[in-house]
Amino acid sequence: MPRPHPHPAAGFSLPEVLIASVIVAIISLALAQAIVAGHQQTDNAVTVHRAAALADSMLERVLALPYGDPEGETNIGPDSGESGYTQFDNVDDYHNYTEAAGALIDASGTAWPSNYQDHSRSVRVVSETLDVADLGGAHEGVTVTVTVTMPDGRLLTVRRWVPSEVSS
């Protein structure tokens, strides 16, 4: 006659272990997907933030110059003899100015950090007349458009209309 066991057999059956393993695998996969999605969103936010910083920096650089040309030139774009940004002396001289990926510099000529160098940027300056009540109606000026191309080809664009000098 078999002896009775003082304690019944403890543990999980094979089907219970398999079901628990499947549940753990599904939860792990869901967590991994959430982590990957979070990293993608973070990378996207960093890329857009860098593009915005590059665009704002360039716009500030352009707007730091006077509207009118000191030599009296009225054409849009660099004047004769102005072959680079260090020679630009008014806002419209930046028309068609570009900085390629790997060649981004700040106003002092210092290269942007390497993690910004996969972007590129360009500037367009267009003569435009806008009706601005605070300036007394229709007023001439230029629209400065800075476009930054992100590594994935997306564009970030900022625009600013700059009125010509208003006589008082």
Chimera marker file (.cmm) of the C-alpha trace (Angstrom):
<marker_set name="trace">
<marker id="1" x="0.000" y="0.000" z="0.000" r="1" g="1" b="0" radius="0.5"/>
<marker id="2" x="1.407" y="3.377" z="-0.957" r="1" g="1" b="0" radius="0.5"/>
<marker id="3" x="2.146" y="5.780" z="1.761" r="1" g="1" b="0" radius="0.5"/>
<marker id="4" x="0.241" y="9.013" z="1.871" r="1" g="1" b="0" radius="0.5"/>
<marker id="5" x="2.401" y="12.079" z="1.305" r="1" g="1" b="0" radius="0.5"/>
<marker id="6" x="2.370" y="14.476" z="4.183" r="1" g="1" b="0" radius="0.5"/>
<marker id="7" x="2.240" y="17.447" z="1.741" r="1" g="1" b="0" radius="0.5"/>
<marker id="8" x="0.508" y="17.460" z="-1.584" r="1" g="1" b="0" radius="0.5"/>
<marker id="9" x="2.757" y="18.150" z="-4.612" r="1" g="1" b="0" radius="0.5"/>
<marker id="10" x="3.398" y="21.905" z="-4.957" r="1" g="1" b="0" radius="0.5"/>
<marker id="11" x="4.178" y="23.865" z="-8.169" r="1" g="1" b="0" radius="0.5"/>
<marker id="12" x="2.675" y="24.808" z="-11.469" r="1" g="1" b="0" radius="0.5"/>
<marker id="13" x="1.568" y="22.523" z="-14.183" r="1" g="1" b="0" radius="0.5"/>
<marker id="14" x="3.117" y="22.784" z="-17.644" r="1" g="1" b="0" radius="0.5"/>
<marker id="15" x="0.048" y="24.522" z="-19.174" r="1" g="1" b="0" radius="0.5"/>
<marker id="16" x="0.086" y="27.117" z="-16.387" r="1" g="1" b="0" radius="0.5"/>
<marker id="17" x="3.788" y="27.847" z="-16.977" r="1" g="1" b="0" radius="0.5"/>
<marker id="18" x="3.236" y="28.175" z="-20.735" r="1" g="1" b="0" radius="0.5"/>
<marker id="19" x="0.317" y="30.583" z="-20.276" r="1" g="1" b="0" radius="0.5"/>
<marker id="20" x="2.334" y="32.706" z="-17.821" r="1" g="1" b="0" radius="0.5"/>
<marker id="21" x="5.271" y="32.786" z="-20.244" r="1" g="1" b="0" radius="0.5"/>
<marker id="22" x="3.028" y="33.976" z="-23.085" r="1" g="1" b="0" radius="0.5"/>
<marker id="23" x="1.558" y="36.733" z="-20.876" r="1" g="1" b="0" radius="0.5"/>
<marker id="24" x="5.032" y="37.910" z="-19.827" r="1" g="1" b="0" radius="0.5"/>
<marker id="25" x="6.188" y="37.908" z="-23.465" r="1" g="1" b="0" radius="0.5"/>
<marker id="26" x="3.188" y="40.006" z="-24.580" r="1" g="1" b="0" radius="0.5"/>
<marker id="27" x="3.729" y="42.527" z="-21.779" r="1" g="1" b="0" radius="0.5"/>
<marker id="28" x="7.459" y="42.732" z="-22.573" r="1" g="1" b="0" radius="0.5"/>
<marker id="29" x="6.750" y="43.343" z="-26.265" r="1" g="1" b="0" radius="0.5"/>
<marker id="30" x="4.242" y="46.092" z="-25.455" r="1" g="1" b="0" radius="0.5"/>
<marker id="31" x="6.742" y="47.786" z="-23.140" r="1" g="1" b="0" radius="0.5"/>
<marker id="32" x="9.515" y="47.546" z="-25.725" r="1" g="1" b="0" radius="0.5"/>
<marker id="33" x="7.282" y="49.153" z="-28.375" r="1" g="1" b="0" radius="0.5"/>
<marker id="34" x="6.362" y="51.977" z="-25.985" r="1" g="1" b="0" radius="0.5"/>
<marker id="35" x="10.042" y="52.603" z="-25.216" r="1" g="1" b="0" radius="0.5"/>
<marker id="36" x="10.953" y="52.659" z="-28.933" r="1" g="1" b="0" radius="0.5"/>
<marker id="37" x="8.071" y="55.054" z="-29.690" r="1" g="1" b="0" radius="0.5"/>
<marker id="38" x="9.205" y="57.295" z="-26.845" r="1" g="1" b="0" radius="0.5"/>
<marker id="39" x="12.763" y="57.391" z="-28.193" r="1" g="1" b="0" radius="0.5"/>
<marker id="40" x="11.491" y="58.241" z="-31.683" r="1" g="1" b="0" radius="0.5"/>
<marker id="41" x="9.399" y="61.108" z="-30.304" r="1" g="1" b="0" radius="0.5"/>
<marker id="42" x="12.363" y="62.379" z="-28.300" r="1" g="1" b="0" radius="0.5"/>
<marker id="43" x="14.663" y="62.208" z="-31.343" r="1" g="1" b="0" radius="0.5"/>
<marker id="44" x="12.062" y="64.070" z="-33.403" r="1" g="1" b="0" radius="0.5"/>
<marker id="45" x="11.700" y="66.775" z="-30.747" r="1" g="1" b="0" radius="0.5"/>
<marker id="46" x="15.472" y="67.225" z="-30.537" r="1" g="1" b="0" radius="0.5"/>
<marker id="47" x="15.752" y="67.504" z="-34.332" r="1" g="1" b="0" radius="0.5"/>
<marker id="48" x="12.965" y="70.105" z="-34.534" r="1" g="1" b="0" radius="0.5"/>
<marker id="49" x="14.443" y="72.019" z="-31.583" r="1" g="1" b="0" radius="0.5"/>
<marker id="50" x="17.833" y="72.162" z="-33.324" r="1" g="1" b="0" radius="0.5"/>
<marker id="51" x="16.204" y="73.313" z="-36.562" r="1" g="1" b="0" radius="0.5"/>
<marker id="52" x="14.326" y="76.058" z="-34.692" r="1" g="1" b="0" radius="0.5"/>
<marker id="53" x="17.530" y="77.202" z="-32.969" r="1" g="1" b="0" radius="0.5"/>
<marker id="54" x="19.326" y="77.357" z="-36.325" r="1" g="1" b="0" radius="0.5"/>
<marker id="55" x="16.455" y="79.288" z="-37.943" r="1" g="1" b="0" radius="0.5"/>
<marker id="56" x="16.133" y="81.751" z="-35.055" r="1" g="1" b="0" radius="0.5"/>
<marker id="57" x="19.875" y="82.313" z="-34.965" r="1" g="1" b="0" radius="0.5"/>
<marker id="58" x="20.017" y="83.093" z="-38.671" r="1" g="1" b="0" radius="0.5"/>
<marker id="59" x="16.984" y="85.377" z="-38.487" r="1" g="1" b="0" radius="0.5"/>
<marker id="60" x="18.587" y="87.304" z="-35.599" r="1" g="1" b="0" radius="0.5"/>
<marker id="61" x="21.806" y="87.585" z="-37.600" r="1" g="1" b="0" radius="0.5"/>
<marker id="62" x="19.960" y="89.035" z="-40.600" r="1" g="1" b="0" radius="0.5"/>
<marker id="63" x="17.792" y="91.386" z="-38.539" r="1" g="1" b="0" radius="0.5"/>
<marker id="64" x="20.819" y="92.751" z="-36.683" r="1" g="1" b="0" radius="0.5"/>
<marker id="65" x="21.726" y="94.615" z="-39.875" r="1" g="1" b="0" radius="0.5"/>
<marker id="66" x="20.102" y="97.889" z="-40.934" r="1" g="1" b="0" radius="0.5"/>
<marker id="67" x="17.259" y="97.857" z="-43.451" r="1" g="1" b="0" radius="0.5"/>
<marker id="68" x="18.788" y="100.369" z="-45.854" r="1" g="1" b="0" radius="0.5"/>
<marker id="69" x="22.031" y="99.913" z="-47.698" r="1" g="1" b="0" radius="0.5"/>
<marker id="70" x="24.748" y="102.356" z="-46.509" r="1" g="1" b="0" radius="0.5"/>
<marker id="71" x="25.912" y="102.800" z="-50.120" r="1" g="1" b="0" radius="0.5"/>
<marker id="72" x="22.360" y="103.544" z="-51.269" r="1" g="1" b="0" radius="0.5"/>
<marker id="73" x="21.988" y="100.352" z="-53.350" r="1" g="1" b="0" radius="0.5"/>
<marker id="74" x="18.372" y="99.338" z="-53.860" r="1" g="1" b="0" radius="0.5"/>
<marker id="75" x="18.719" y="95.879" z="-55.387" r="1" g="1" b="0" radius="0.5"/>
<marker id="76" x="17.827" y="92.767" z="-53.385" r="1" g="1" b="0" radius="0.5"/>
<marker id="77" x="20.848" y="90.576" z="-52.719" r="1" g="1" b="0" radius="0.5"/>
<marker id="78" x="24.523" y="91.173" z="-52.079" r="1" g="1" b="0" radius="0.5"/>
<marker id="79" x="25.955" y="94.309" z="-53.634" r="1" g="1" b="0" radius="0.5"/>
<marker id="80" x="29.005" y="94.324" z="-55.871" r="1" g="1" b="0" radius="0.5"/>
<marker id="81" x="32.019" y="93.293" z="-53.827" r="1" g="1" b="0" radius="0.5"/>
<marker id="82" x="29.985" y="91.597" z="-51.093" r="1" g="1" b="0" radius="0.5"/>
<marker id="83" x="31.017" y="88.009" z="-51.597" r="1" g="1" b="0" radius="0.5"/>
<marker id="84" x="30.360" y="86.664" z="-48.122" r="1" g="1" b="0" radius="0.5"/>
<marker id="85" x="28.289" y="87.246" z="-45.026" r="1" g="1" b="0" radius="0.5"/>
<marker id="86" x="31.112" y="89.139" z="-43.306" r="1" g="1" b="0" radius="0.5"/>
<marker id="87" x="30.731" y="91.856" z="-45.950" r="1" g="1" b="0" radius="0.5"/>
<marker id="88" x="26.944" y="92.097" z="-45.776" r="1" g="1" b="0" radius="0.5"/>
<marker id="89" x="25.892" y="95.533" z="-44.552" r="1" g="1" b="0" radius="0.5"/>
<marker id="90" x="22.100" y="95.418" z="-44.736" r="1" g="1" b="0" radius="0.5"/>
<marker id="91" x="19.176" y="92.978" z="-44.482" r="1" g="1" b="0" radius="0.5"/>
<marker id="92" x="18.660" y="92.282" z="-48.188" r="1" g="1" b="0" radius="0.5"/>
<marker id="93" x="22.288" y="91.240" z="-48.715" r="1" g="1" b="0" radius="0.5"/>
<marker id="94" x="21.353" y="87.841" z="-47.231" r="1" g="1" b="0" radius="0.5"/>
<marker id="95" x="19.054" y="87.042" z="-50.195" r="1" g="1" b="0" radius="0.5"/>
<marker id="96" x="19.920" y="83.531" z="-51.497" r="1" g="1" b="0" radius="0.5"/>
<marker id="97" x="22.497" y="82.998" z="-48.749" r="1" g="1" b="0" radius="0.5"/>
<marker id="98" x="22.895" y="79.296" z="-47.887" r="1" g="1" b="0" radius="0.5"/>
<marker id="99" x="24.844" y="77.175" z="-45.461" r="1" g="1" b="0" radius="0.5"/>
<marker id="100" x="25.174" y="73.516" z="-46.385" r="1" g="1" b="0" radius="0.5"/>
<marker id="101" x="25.092" y="70.637" z="-43.926" r="1" g="1" b="0" radius="0.5"/>
<marker id="102" x="28.502" y="70.413" z="-42.310" r="1" g="1" b="0" radius="0.5"/>
<marker id="103" x="29.202" y="74.131" z="-42.886" r="1" g="1" b="0" radius="0.5"/>
<marker id="104" x="26.882" y="75.839" z="-40.382" r="1" g="1" b="0" radius="0.5"/>
<marker id="105" x="28.445" y="78.828" z="-38.636" r="1" g="1" b="0" radius="0.5"/>
<marker id="106" x="27.228" y="81.446" z="-36.205" r="1" g="1" b="0" radius="0.5"/>
<marker id="107" x="27.480" y="85.224" z="-36.660" r="1" g="1" b="0" radius="0.5"/>
<marker id="108" x="31.098" y="85.241" z="-35.468" r="1" g="1" b="0" radius="0.5"/>
<marker id="109" x="32.109" y="82.529" z="-37.938" r="1" g="1" b="0" radius="0.5"/>
<marker id="110" x="32.342" y="79.786" z="-35.324" r="1" g="1" b="0" radius="0.5"/>
<marker id="111" x="31.072" y="76.393" z="-36.425" r="1" g="1" b="0" radius="0.5"/>
<marker id="112" x="27.905" y="75.127" z="-34.781" r="1" g="1" b="0" radius="0.5"/>
<marker id="113" x="28.404" y="71.945" z="-32.682" r="1" g="1" b="0" radius="0.5"/>
<marker id="114" x="28.656" y="68.709" z="-34.667" r="1" g="1" b="0" radius="0.5"/>
<marker id="115" x="25.182" y="67.529" z="-33.627" r="1" g="1" b="0" radius="0.5"/>
<marker id="116" x="23.695" y="70.497" z="-35.569" r="1" g="1" b="0" radius="0.5"/>
<marker id="117" x="25.815" y="69.969" z="-38.674" r="1" g="1" b="0" radius="0.5"/>
<marker id="118" x="23.421" y="67.506" z="-40.318" r="1" g="1" b="0" radius="0.5"/>
<marker id="119" x="21.011" y="70.389" z="-41.011" r="1" g="1" b="0" radius="0.5"/>
<marker id="120" x="21.297" y="73.041" z="-43.727" r="1" g="1" b="0" radius="0.5"/>
<marker id="121" x="19.734" y="76.492" z="-43.990" r="1" g="1" b="0" radius="0.5"/>
<marker id="122" x="18.970" y="79.189" z="-46.519" r="1" g="1" b="0" radius="0.5"/>
<marker id="123" x="17.683" y="82.753" z="-46.571" r="1" g="1" b="0" radius="0.5"/>
<marker id="124" x="15.388" y="84.521" z="-49.027" r="1" g="1" b="0" radius="0.5"/>
<marker id="125" x="14.614" y="88.221" z="-48.944" r="1" g="1" b="0" radius="0.5"/>
<marker id="126" x="11.667" y="89.497" z="-50.991" r="1" g="1" b="0" radius="0.5"/>
<marker id="127" x="10.425" y="93.056" z="-51.377" r="1" g="1" b="0" radius="0.5"/>
<marker id="128" x="6.832" y="93.308" z="-50.209" r="1" g="1" b="0" radius="0.5"/>
<marker id="129" x="4.292" y="96.029" z="-49.471" r="1" g="1" b="0" radius="0.5"/>
<marker id="130" x="1.922" y="95.361" z="-46.596" r="1" g="1" b="0" radius="0.5"/>
<marker id="131" x="-1.002" y="97.335" z="-45.230" r="1" g="1" b="0" radius="0.5"/>
<marker id="132" x="-0.035" y="98.031" z="-41.619" r="1" g="1" b="0" radius="0.5"/>
<marker id="133" x="-2.410" y="100.285" z="-39.730" r="1" g="1" b="0" radius="0.5"/>
<marker id="134" x="0.183" y="101.118" z="-37.053" r="1" g="1" b="0" radius="0.5"/>
<marker id="135" x="2.499" y="102.407" z="-39.773" r="1" g="1" b="0" radius="0.5"/>
<marker id="136" x="-0.208" y="104.500" z="-41.420" r="1" g="1" b="0" radius="0.5"/>
<marker id="137" x="-1.390" y="102.154" z="-44.182" r="1" g="1" b="0" radius="0.5"/>
<marker id="138" x="0.504" y="100.517" z="-47.025" r="1" g="1" b="0" radius="0.5"/>
<marker id="139" x="4.194" y="100.329" z="-46.290" r="1" g="1" b="0" radius="0.5"/>
<marker id="140" x="7.164" y="98.950" z="-48.185" r="1" g="1" b="0" radius="0.5"/>
<marker id="141" x="9.480" y="96.453" z="-46.613" r="1" g="1" b="0" radius="0.5"/>
<marker id="142" x="11.059" y="93.058" z="-47.113" r="1" g="1" b="0" radius="0.5"/>
<marker id="143" x="10.040" y="89.599" z="-45.967" r="1" g="1" b="0" radius="0.5"/>
<marker id="144" x="12.980" y="87.576" z="-44.675" r="1" g="1" b="0" radius="0.5"/>
<marker id="145" x="12.423" y="83.814" z="-44.892" r="1" g="1" b="0" radius="0.5"/>
<marker id="146" x="14.841" y="81.394" z="-43.243" r="1" g="1" b="0" radius="0.5"/>
<marker id="147" x="14.390" y="77.737" z="-44.148" r="1" g="1" b="0" radius="0.5"/>
<marker id="148" x="16.177" y="74.953" z="-42.302" r="1" g="1" b="0" radius="0.5"/>
<marker id="149" x="16.303" y="71.505" z="-43.873" r="1" g="1" b="0" radius="0.5"/>
<marker id="150" x="16.393" y="68.733" z="-41.288" r="1" g="1" b="0" radius="0.5"/>
<marker id="151" x="18.331" y="65.483" z="-41.838" r="1" g="1" b="0" radius="0.5"/>
<marker id="152" x="15.165" y="63.625" z="-42.869" r="1" g="1" b="0" radius="0.5"/>
<marker id="153" x="14.287" y="66.277" z="-45.478" r="1" g="1" b="0" radius="0.5"/>
<marker id="154" x="11.577" y="68.061" z="-43.493" r="1" g="1" b="0" radius="0.5"/>
<marker id="155" x="11.635" y="71.854" z="-43.624" r="1" g="1" b="0" radius="0.5"/>
<marker id="156" x="11.229" y="74.374" z="-40.833" r="1" g="1" b="0" radius="0.5"/>
<marker id="157" x="10.559" y="77.911" z="-42.038" r="1" g="1" b="0" radius="0.5"/>
<marker id="158" x="10.425" y="81.203" z="-40.152" r="1" g="1" b="0" radius="0.5"/>
<marker id="159" x="9.420" y="84.512" z="-41.720" r="1" g="1" b="0" radius="0.5"/>
<marker id="160" x="9.636" y="88.097" z="-40.613" r="1" g="1" b="0" radius="0.5"/>
<marker id="161" x="8.449" y="91.183" z="-42.442" r="1" g="1" b="0" radius="0.5"/>
<marker id="162" x="10.789" y="94.128" z="-41.954" r="1" g="1" b="0" radius="0.5"/>
<marker id="163" x="9.415" y="97.581" z="-42.756" r="1" g="1" b="0" radius="0.5"/>
<marker id="164" x="11.588" y="100.130" z="-44.472" r="1" g="1" b="0" radius="0.5"/>
<marker id="165" x="12.689" y="102.994" z="-42.293" r="1" g="1" b="0" radius="0.5"/>
<marker id="166" x="9.628" y="104.967" z="-41.289" r="1" g="1" b="0" radius="0.5"/>
<marker id="167" x="10.107" y="108.700" z="-41.483" r="1" g="1" b="0" radius="0.5"/>
<marker id="168" x="8.541" y="110.607" z="-38.627" r="1" g="1" b="0" radius="0.5"/>
<link id1="1" id2="2" r="1" g="1" b="0" radius="0.2"/>
<link id1="2" id2="3" r="1" g="1" b="0" radius="0.2"/>
<link id1="3" id2="4" r="1" g="1" b="0" radius="0.2"/>
<link id1="4" id2="5" r="1" g="1" b="0" radius="0.2"/>
<link id1="5" id2="6" r="1" g="1" b="0" radius="0.2"/>
<link id1="6" id2="7" r="1" g="1" b="0" radius="0.2"/>
<link id1="7" id2="8" r="1" g="1" b="0" radius="0.2"/>
<link id1="8" id2="9" r="1" g="1" b="0" radius="0.2"/>
<link id1="9" id2="10" r="1" g="1" b="0" radius="0.2"/>
<link id1="10" id2="11" r="1" g="1" b="0" radius="0.2"/>
<link id1="11" id2="12" r="1" g="1" b="0" radius="0.2"/>
<link id1="12" id2="13" r="1" g="1" b="0" radius="0.2"/>
<link id1="13" id2="14" r="1" g="1" b="0" radius="0.2"/>
<link id1="14" id2="15" r="1" g="1" b="0" radius="0.2"/>
<link id1="15" id2="16" r="1" g="1" b="0" radius="0.2"/>
<link id1="16" id2="17" r="1" g="1" b="0" radius="0.2"/>
<link id1="17" id2="18" r="1" g="1" b="0" radius="0.2"/>
<link id1="18" id2="19" r="1" g="1" b="0" radius="0.2"/>
<link id1="19" id2="20" r="1" g="1" b="0" radius="0.2"/>
<link id1="20" id2="21" r="1" g="1" b="0" radius="0.2"/>
<link id1="21" id2="22" r="1" g="1" b="0" radius="0.2"/>
<link id1="22" id2="23" r="1" g="1" b="0" radius="0.2"/>
<link id1="23" id2="24" r="1" g="1" b="0" radius="0.2"/>
<link id1="24" id2="25" r="1" g="1" b="0" radius="0.2"/>
<link id1="25" id2="26" r="1" g="1" b="0" radius="0.2"/>
<link id1="26" id2="27" r="1" g="1" b="0" radius="0.2"/>
<link id1="27" id2="28" r="1" g="1" b="0" radius="0.2"/>
<link id1="28" id2="29" r="1" g="1" b="0" radius="0.2"/>
<link id1="29" id2="30" r="1" g="1" b="0" radius="0.2"/>
<link id1="30" id2="31" r="1" g="1" b="0" radius="0.2"/>
<link id1="31" id2="32" r="1" g="1" b="0" radius="0.2"/>
<link id1="32" id2="33" r="1" g="1" b="0" radius="0.2"/>
<link id1="33" id2="34" r="1" g="1" b="0" radius="0.2"/>
<link id1="34" id2="35" r="1" g="1" b="0" radius="0.2"/>
<link id1="35" id2="36" r="1" g="1" b="0" radius="0.2"/>
<link id1="36" id2="37" r="1" g="1" b="0" radius="0.2"/>
<link id1="37" id2="38" r="1" g="1" b="0" radius="0.2"/>
<link id1="38" id2="39" r="1" g="1" b="0" radius="0.2"/>
<link id1="39" id2="40" r="1" g="1" b="0" radius="0.2"/>
<link id1="40" id2="41" r="1" g="1" b="0" radius="0.2"/>
<link id1="41" id2="42" r="1" g="1" b="0" radius="0.2"/>
<link id1="42" id2="43" r="1" g="1" b="0" radius="0.2"/>
<link id1="43" id2="44" r="1" g="1" b="0" radius="0.2"/>
<link id1="44" id2="45" r="1" g="1" b="0" radius="0.2"/>
<link id1="45" id2="46" r="1" g="1" b="0" radius="0.2"/>
<link id1="46" id2="47" r="1" g="1" b="0" radius="0.2"/>
<link id1="47" id2="48" r="1" g="1" b="0" radius="0.2"/>
<link id1="48" id2="49" r="1" g="1" b="0" radius="0.2"/>
<link id1="49" id2="50" r="1" g="1" b="0" radius="0.2"/>
<link id1="50" id2="51" r="1" g="1" b="0" radius="0.2"/>
<link id1="51" id2="52" r="1" g="1" b="0" radius="0.2"/>
<link id1="52" id2="53" r="1" g="1" b="0" radius="0.2"/>
<link id1="53" id2="54" r="1" g="1" b="0" radius="0.2"/>
<link id1="54" id2="55" r="1" g="1" b="0" radius="0.2"/>
<link id1="55" id2="56" r="1" g="1" b="0" radius="0.2"/>
<link id1="56" id2="57" r="1" g="1" b="0" radius="0.2"/>
<link id1="57" id2="58" r="1" g="1" b="0" radius="0.2"/>
<link id1="58" id2="59" r="1" g="1" b="0" radius="0.2"/>
<link id1="59" id2="60" r="1" g="1" b="0" radius="0.2"/>
<link id1="60" id2="61" r="1" g="1" b="0" radius="0.2"/>
<link id1="61" id2="62" r="1" g="1" b="0" radius="0.2"/>
<link id1="62" id2="63" r="1" g="1" b="0" radius="0.2"/>
<link id1="63" id2="64" r="1" g="1" b="0" radius="0.2"/>
<link id1="64" id2="65" r="1" g="1" b="0" radius="0.2"/>
<link id1="65" id2="66" r="1" g="1" b="0" radius="0.2"/>
<link id1="66" id2="67" r="1" g="1" b="0" radius="0.2"/>
<link id1="67" id2="68" r="1" g="1" b="0" radius="0.2"/>
<link id1="68" id2="69" r="1" g="1" b="0" radius="0.2"/>
<link id1="69" id2="70" r="1" g="1" b="0" radius="0.2"/>
<link id1="70" id2="71" r="1" g="1" b="0" radius="0.2"/>
<link id1="71" id2="72" r="1" g="1" b="0" radius="0.2"/>
<link id1="72" id2="73" r="1" g="1" b="0" radius="0.2"/>
<link id1="73" id2="74" r="1" g="1" b="0" radius="0.2"/>
<link id1="74" id2="75" r="1" g="1" b="0" radius="0.2"/>
<link id1="75" id2="76" r="1" g="1" b="0" radius="0.2"/>
<link id1="76" id2="77" r="1" g="1" b="0" radius="0.2"/>
<link id1="77" id2="78" r="1" g="1" b="0" radius="0.2"/>
<link id1="78" id2="79" r="1" g="1" b="0" radius="0.2"/>
<link id1="79" id2="80" r="1" g="1" b="0" radius="0.2"/>
<link id1="80" id2="81" r="1" g="1" b="0" radius="0.2"/>
<link id1="81" id2="82" r="1" g="1" b="0" radius="0.2"/>
<link id1="82" id2="83" r="1" g="1" b="0" radius="0.2"/>
<link id1="83" id2="84" r="1" g="1" b="0" radius="0.2"/>
<link id1="84" id2="85" r="1" g="1" b="0" radius="0.2"/>
<link id1="85" id2="86" r="1" g="1" b="0" radius="0.2"/>
<link id1="86" id2="87" r="1" g="1" b="0" radius="0.2"/>
<link id1="87" id2="88" r="1" g="1" b="0" radius="0.2"/>
<link id1="88" id2="89" r="1" g="1" b="0" radius="0.2"/>
<link id1="89" id2="90" r="1" g="1" b="0" radius="0.2"/>
<link id1="90" id2="91" r="1" g="1" b="0" radius="0.2"/>
<link id1="91" id2="92" r="1" g="1" b="0" radius="0.2"/>
<link id1="92" id2="93" r="1" g="1" b="0" radius="0.2"/>
<link id1="93" id2="94" r="1" g="1" b="0" radius="0.2"/>
<link id1="94" id2="95" r="1" g="1" b="0" radius="0.2"/>
<link id1="95" id2="96" r="1" g="1" b="0" radius="0.2"/>
<link id1="96" id2="97" r="1" g="1" b="0" radius="0.2"/>
<link id1="97" id2="98" r="1" g="1" b="0" radius="0.2"/>
<link id1="98" id2="99" r="1" g="1" b="0" radius="0.2"/>
<link id1="99" id2="100" r="1" g="1" b="0" radius="0.2"/>
<link id1="100" id2="101" r="1" g="1" b="0" radius="0.2"/>
<link id1="101" id2="102" r="1" g="1" b="0" radius="0.2"/>
<link id1="102" id2="103" r="1" g="1" b="0" radius="0.2"/>
<link id1="103" id2="104" r="1" g="1" b="0" radius="0.2"/>
<link id1="104" id2="105" r="1" g="1" b="0" radius="0.2"/>
<link id1="105" id2="106" r="1" g="1" b="0" radius="0.2"/>
<link id1="106" id2="107" r="1" g="1" b="0" radius="0.2"/>
<link id1="107" id2="108" r="1" g="1" b="0" radius="0.2"/>
<link id1="108" id2="109" r="1" g="1" b="0" radius="0.2"/>
<link id1="109" id2="110" r="1" g="1" b="0" radius="0.2"/>
<link id1="110" id2="111" r="1" g="1" b="0" radius="0.2"/>
<link id1="111" id2="112" r="1" g="1" b="0" radius="0.2"/>
<link id1="112" id2="113" r="1" g="1" b="0" radius="0.2"/>
<link id1="113" id2="114" r="1" g="1" b="0" radius="0.2"/>
<link id1="114" id2="115" r="1" g="1" b="0" radius="0.2"/>
<link id1="115" id2="116" r="1" g="1" b="0" radius="0.2"/>
<link id1="116" id2="117" r="1" g="1" b="0" radius="0.2"/>
<link id1="117" id2="118" r="1" g="1" b="0" radius="0.2"/>
<link id1="118" id2="119" r="1" g="1" b="0" radius="0.2"/>
<link id1="119" id2="120" r="1" g="1" b="0" radius="0.2"/>
<link id1="120" id2="121" r="1" g="1" b="0" radius="0.2"/>
<link id1="121" id2="122" r="1" g="1" b="0" radius="0.2"/>
<link id1="122" id2="123" r="1" g="1" b="0" radius="0.2"/>
<link id1="123" id2="124" r="1" g="1" b="0" radius="0.2"/>
<link id1="124" id2="125" r="1" g="1" b="0" radius="0.2"/>
<link id1="125" id2="126" r="1" g="1" b="0" radius="0.2"/>
<link id1="126" id2="127" r="1" g="1" b="0" radius="0.2"/>
<link id1="127" id2="128" r="1" g="1" b="0" radius="0.2"/>
<link id1="128" id2="129" r="1" g="1" b="0" radius="0.2"/>
<link id1="129" id2="130" r="1" g="1" b="0" radius="0.2"/>
<link id1="130" id2="131" r="1" g="1" b="0" radius="0.2"/>
<link id1="131" id2="132" r="1" g="1" b="0" radius="0.2"/>
<link id1="132" id2="133" r="1" g="1" b="0" radius="0.2"/>
<link id1="133" id2="134" r="1" g="1" b="0" radius="0.2"/>
<link id1="134" id2="135" r="1" g="1" b="0" radius="0.2"/>
<link id1="135" id2="136" r="1" g="1" b="0" radius="0.2"/>
<link id1="136" id2="137" r="1" g="1" b="0" radius="0.2"/>
<link id1="137" id2="138" r="1" g="1" b="0" radius="0.2"/>
<link id1="138" id2="139" r="1" g="1" b="0" radius="0.2"/>
<link id1="139" id2="140" r="1" g="1" b="0" radius="0.2"/>
<link id1="140" id2="141" r="1" g="1" b="0" radius="0.2"/>
<link id1="141" id2="142" r="1" g="1" b="0" radius="0.2"/>
<link id1="142" id2="143" r="1" g="1" b="0" radius="0.2"/>
<link id1="143" id2="144" r="1" g="1" b="0" radius="0.2"/>
<link id1="144" id2="145" r="1" g="1" b="0" radius="0.2"/>
<link id1="145" id2="146" r="1" g="1" b="0" radius="0.2"/>
<link id1="146" id2="147" r="1" g="1" b="0" radius="0.2"/>
<link id1="147" id2="148" r="1" g="1" b="0" radius="0.2"/>
<link id1="148" id2="149" r="1" g="1" b="0" radius="0.2"/>
<link id1="149" id2="150" r="1" g="1" b="0" radius="0.2"/>
<link id1="150" id2="151" r="1" g="1" b="0" radius="0.2"/>
<link id1="151" id2="152" r="1" g="1" b="0" radius="0.2"/>
<link id1="152" id2="153" r="1" g="1" b="0" radius="0.2"/>
<link id1="153" id2="154" r="1" g="1" b="0" radius="0.2"/>
<link id1="154" id2="155" r="1" g="1" b="0" radius="0.2"/>
<link id1="155" id2="156" r="1" g="1" b="0" radius="0.2"/>
<link id1="156" id2="157" r="1" g="1" b="0" radius="0.2"/>
<link id1="157" id2="158" r="1" g="1" b="0" radius="0.2"/>
<link id1="158" id2="159" r="1" g="1" b="0" radius="0.2"/>
<link id1="159" id2="160" r="1" g="1" b="0" radius="0.2"/>
<link id1="160" id2="161" r="1" g="1" b="0" radius="0.2"/>
<link id1="161" id2="162" r="1" g="1" b="0" radius="0.2"/>
<link id1="162" id2="163" r="1" g="1" b="0" radius="0.2"/>
<link id1="163" id2="164" r="1" g="1" b="0" radius="0.2"/>
<link id1="164" id2="165" r="1" g="1" b="0" radius="0.2"/>
<link id1="165" id2="166" r="1" g="1" b="0" radius="0.2"/>
<link id1="166" id2="167" r="1" g="1" b="0" radius="0.2"/>
<link id1="167" id2="168" r="1" g="1" b="0" radius="0.2"/>
</marker_set>
